[in-house]
Amino acid sequence: METLSIDPQTADLREMIERGTHLHGHLGPFLVAGIRMGLLALSLLESPGYFGLRARSEAGRQTPLSCLNDGVQIGSGCTTGKGNLEIVEGSSPRVRFETESRGFVIELRDEIVDSFRDVDPIVRAHEIESLSVEDLFTWTNSPSR
């Protein structure tokens, strides 16, 4: 069986956002942030995604924050169906990504989350595409469990 891979250095972000929008049902800033978060995790962990990688999201199941989870699936290849994406109840835009040997916790910056309020979500989603990862996220090394 051939498996897919994602190269975060050459991935077409716009195509991934389009694919994510089709999966999710609409475009929004948490979806785009989740895609970017997944790509950052692959880069930090030097992972091809999909397999050999686990993610534990604290975004919970309450919209709009939970929309981050669908983006993480597109950006990292971790899915609830394969069991390598765990969604825990919470209200934090934070995801722990790990391989067998390394791990990182990536969190959407508070000021970015605050900027999603009282603006057109589609406009903000497009703005999230172009911000640097440093402007969007904080991340810390977290040893694998």
HELIX and SHEET records of a PDB file:
HELIX    1   1 LEU A   13  HIS A   24  1                                  12    
HELIX    2   2 PRO A   29  LEU A   45  1                                  17    
HELIX    3   3 CYS A   67  SER A   76  1                                  10    
HELIX    4   4 ASP A  110  SER A  115  1                                   6    
HELIX    5   5 PRO A  121  SER A  130  1                                  10    
HELIX    6   6 VAL A  133  LEU A  136  1                                   4    
SHEET    1   A 5 LEU A  85  ILE A  87  0                                        
SHEET    2   A 5 ARG A  54  SER A  57  1                                        
SHEET    3   A 5 ARG A  94  GLU A  98 -1                                        
SHEET    4   A 5 GLY A 103  LEU A 108 -1                                        
SHEET    5   A 5 PHE A 137  ASN A 141 -1                                        
END                                                                             
